[in-house]
């Protein structure tokens, strides 16, 4: 286990997560404000293998963890930590069937506490402006706007947010 919140557990991805991971990474609505690109089961199997192999790399700068619900141990989504130069970026996504349960707010709070424990000075989040739910979550935790730009991958207006820890 990496960390936990009241209702959620964050842990390393495992190969047994493949079908739920595929459900997440092949849903156009889930990916609408991310890459926008859905993947096949075979592509997601390759991706999952790459992500799990990164856990053992000495100089890893990209971690994706599973989020599971404590009550039934169901996979509900993923959370990302990306080291990009001086920035520590966070991100998360949830299976569509778990939207509206407050998990985004709960995982964001857990991520903030976890990053504080690790001694990170600040964390960064990038959000497509149309993703109102994610914007609301970051504002709830007092992330401040750093700048606005058009995303390279999906060509939509996006905002970089920062929280000093």
GIURJO-V39075 format. One line per field, one symbol per residue. psi: psi as a letter, one per 20 degrees, with the letter a starting at -180 (. if undefined). Layout:
psi: ???
//
This chain:
psi: pgrqagiqpprqqrhiigghggggjjohhhjgjdhioqqrgghhggggggghhhhipglpjoppqqpqphhjkppiaqqqpponcipoqqqqqqqhijqjjjhggghggggggghghijphrqqpppphimgghggghhhjkqqpgrqrpqhgjlqpqppqqpp.
//
